Amino acid sequence: MRAAPGAFFVAFALLAAGCRTARSEPREVRAVIVSPTDASRAALAAAVSAALHGAQVTLAGDALTRSSTLTVERTQVRDASGVPVQGRELGTPERFRLLKRGGACVLVHERTGRTVVLESTTCTARDG
């Protein structure tokens, strides 16, 4: 039995189209911020705050410069003498990770899966 020459051409065309589609998607890799600026720090703080429904956040100046993961814990409410009002904080910390997608730095909120491109931010791929 001999396969029709047209069937071979169709199969080859479909395979080639599939390869092109896979390559057109920007590659996503873990990343860290390089050369942070006031603008990049502000973009990161705004993105994290927005992900947490506008909660005020305080981030270290070197956030996401050594690790691609950022963990944000809730601030404990304290009384006038500094004692926690609610005792032990039982809430789960929020986790974010930084990815390089094509040329963009993308922050991913792990709990929701929502992403935001960090404007004014330069990042580089992080191994491991």
VMD Tcl script that draws the C-alpha trace (Angstrom):
set ca {
  {0.00 0.00 0.00}
  {1.36 3.39 -0.95}
  {0.55 6.66 0.85}
  {-0.72 9.48 -1.28}
  {1.91 12.17 -1.93}
  {-0.62 14.83 -0.89}
  {-1.01 13.27 2.57}
  {2.73 13.56 3.17}
  {2.68 17.23 2.18}
  {-0.30 17.98 4.46}
  {1.35 16.21 7.41}
  {4.60 18.12 6.84}
  {2.75 21.47 6.60}
  {0.87 20.80 9.87}
  {4.10 19.86 11.65}
  {5.85 22.99 10.39}
  {2.92 25.19 11.44}
  {2.96 23.66 14.93}
  {6.65 24.40 15.34}
  {6.16 28.01 14.27}
  {3.32 28.45 16.75}
  {5.40 27.11 19.64}
  {8.26 29.46 18.80}
  {6.06 32.54 18.51}
  {5.15 32.34 22.22}
  {7.62 34.37 24.31}
  {9.76 32.14 26.47}
  {9.13 32.47 30.21}
  {11.97 32.04 32.72}
  {12.50 32.92 36.38}
  {14.18 36.29 36.72}
  {15.67 38.85 39.10}
  {15.69 42.63 38.89}
  {18.99 44.21 37.85}
  {19.98 47.80 38.56}
  {16.82 48.74 40.49}
  {15.79 52.39 40.29}
  {13.27 54.48 42.20}
  {10.88 53.99 39.27}
  {11.30 50.20 39.22}
  {10.85 50.00 43.01}
  {7.70 52.11 42.73}
  {6.35 49.88 39.93}
  {6.96 46.77 42.04}
  {5.34 48.27 45.15}
  {2.33 49.44 43.11}
  {1.89 46.00 41.52}
  {2.07 44.20 44.87}
  {-0.29 46.72 46.49}
  {-2.80 46.33 43.66}
  {-2.63 42.53 43.95}
  {-3.42 42.90 47.66}
  {-6.48 45.10 47.02}
  {-4.69 48.39 47.69}
  {-3.03 47.39 50.95}
  {-0.04 49.54 51.84}
  {3.16 47.52 51.43}
  {6.71 48.13 52.52}
  {9.31 46.33 50.42}
  {13.07 46.13 50.88}
  {15.10 48.16 48.40}
  {16.66 44.96 47.10}
  {13.36 43.04 46.69}
  {13.57 40.53 43.82}
  {17.25 41.33 43.12}
  {18.68 38.11 44.59}
  {15.72 35.75 44.32}
  {12.86 35.43 41.85}
  {10.41 34.92 44.74}
  {8.89 37.60 46.97}
  {6.97 36.75 50.14}
  {4.77 39.42 51.71}
  {3.46 38.93 55.24}
  {0.64 40.85 56.87}
  {1.62 43.54 59.33}
  {0.47 42.80 62.85}
  {-1.79 45.42 64.38}
  {-0.35 46.48 67.74}
  {-1.74 48.44 70.67}
  {-0.12 51.57 72.10}
  {2.37 49.50 74.12}
  {3.44 47.46 71.08}
  {1.62 44.25 71.98}
  {-0.10 42.48 69.05}
  {-3.85 43.12 69.25}
  {-4.88 39.79 67.72}
  {-2.11 37.65 69.08}
  {-0.50 35.35 66.57}
  {-1.06 36.11 62.85}
  {-2.52 33.00 61.24}
  {-2.91 34.32 57.69}
  {-0.85 32.80 54.92}
  {1.81 35.08 53.46}
  {1.30 36.17 49.85}
  {3.87 34.93 47.36}
  {4.93 36.52 44.10}
  {7.48 35.44 41.52}
  {9.25 37.37 38.82}
  {9.48 36.02 35.29}
  {11.16 37.29 32.18}
  {8.72 36.88 29.29}
  {10.39 37.95 26.08}
  {11.85 41.34 26.98}
  {9.32 42.09 29.74}
  {9.58 41.61 33.50}
  {6.34 40.00 34.66}
  {5.22 39.71 38.29}
  {2.97 36.72 39.03}
  {0.76 36.58 42.13}
  {0.94 32.87 42.94}
  {-2.40 32.61 44.76}
  {-4.45 34.15 41.96}
  {-2.23 33.55 38.94}
  {-2.69 37.18 37.90}
  {0.22 38.81 36.14}
  {1.40 42.38 35.64}
  {4.22 43.71 33.50}
  {6.56 45.82 35.63}
  {7.19 49.08 33.79}
  {10.55 50.85 34.17}
  {12.09 47.56 35.33}
  {15.03 45.62 33.92}
  {15.40 41.96 34.79}
  {17.56 39.06 33.75}
  {17.04 35.31 33.68}
  {17.88 33.53 36.92}
  {19.37 30.03 36.82}
  {18.04 27.35 39.13}
}
mol new
graphics top color blue
foreach p $ca { graphics top sphere $p radius 0.5 }
foreach p [lrange $ca 0 end-1] q [lrange $ca 1 end] { graphics top cylinder $p $q radius 0.2 }
display resetview
